[in-house]
């Protein structure tokens, strides 16, 4: 099966198409003296995040250890039956 015969590599001609026009991006928020008045205090936000994380319950892992199958254990009284 030849990909050139099936037209798999026929790409559209993008040379003569125009790009879309998008509105300009808004200016970035610059840090300044007026940040505290706006209520954008990063230390306050950090404290809120810490209290939210502290209130989550701690997940405990369930450990189910696998017995080691060495020669001593296998040939002992409690090991494999003969």
C-alpha positions as CSV (number, residue, x, y, z in Angstrom):
1,X,0.0,0.0,0.0
2,X,1.6,3.2,-1.2
3,X,0.8,6.3,1.0
4,X,1.4,8.6,-1.9
5,X,-1.3,6.8,-4.0
6,X,-3.9,7.1,-1.2
7,X,-3.3,10.8,-0.7
8,X,-2.2,10.5,2.9
9,X,0.5,13.2,2.4
10,X,-1.8,15.7,0.6
11,X,-1.5,18.7,2.9
12,X,-3.7,21.8,2.5
13,X,-2.1,24.9,1.1
14,X,-1.6,27.2,4.1
15,X,0.6,29.6,2.1
16,X,-2.2,31.8,0.9
17,X,-4.5,31.8,4.0
18,X,-4.6,34.7,6.4
19,X,-4.1,34.4,10.1
20,X,-6.9,35.0,12.6
21,X,-6.9,38.4,14.3
22,X,-7.1,38.2,18.1
23,X,-7.6,41.1,20.5
24,X,-4.4,42.1,22.4
25,X,-3.8,40.6,25.8
26,X,-4.5,42.6,28.9
27,X,-1.5,44.1,30.7
28,X,0.0,41.8,33.4
29,X,-0.8,42.6,37.1
30,X,2.3,44.3,38.4
31,X,3.2,44.2,42.1
32,X,3.0,47.5,43.8
33,X,2.1,49.5,46.9
34,X,-1.6,49.1,46.2
35,X,-1.7,45.3,46.5
36,X,-2.7,45.4,50.2
37,X,-5.6,47.7,49.5
38,X,-6.9,45.3,46.9
39,X,-6.9,42.4,49.3
40,X,-4.2,40.5,47.3
41,X,-1.9,39.7,50.2
42,X,0.1,36.6,49.3
43,X,0.9,35.8,53.0
44,X,-2.8,35.7,53.8
45,X,-3.5,33.4,50.9
46,X,-0.6,31.1,52.0
47,X,-2.0,30.8,55.6
48,X,-5.4,29.8,54.1
49,X,-3.7,27.1,52.0
50,X,-1.8,25.7,55.0
51,X,-5.0,25.5,57.2
52,X,-6.9,23.7,54.3
53,X,-4.1,21.2,54.0
54,X,-3.9,20.6,57.8
55,X,-7.6,19.8,58.0
56,X,-7.3,16.9,55.5
57,X,-7.2,13.4,57.2
58,X,-3.9,11.5,56.9
59,X,-4.1,8.4,54.8
60,X,-2.6,5.4,56.5
61,X,-1.0,2.7,54.3
62,X,-2.1,-0.9,55.0
63,X,1.0,-3.0,55.1
64,X,0.7,-6.7,54.3
65,X,4.3,-8.1,54.5
66,X,5.0,-11.1,52.3
67,X,6.9,-13.9,54.1
68,X,10.4,-14.5,52.8
69,X,10.8,-17.9,51.2
70,X,14.3,-18.9,52.0
71,X,15.7,-22.5,52.5
72,X,15.6,-22.3,56.3
73,X,12.0,-21.2,56.5
74,X,10.9,-23.8,53.9
75,X,12.6,-26.7,55.5
76,X,11.6,-25.8,59.1
77,X,8.8,-27.4,61.1
78,X,6.3,-24.8,60.0
79,X,7.5,-24.8,56.4
80,X,6.3,-26.9,53.4
81,X,5.0,-30.3,54.2
82,X,7.2,-33.1,52.9
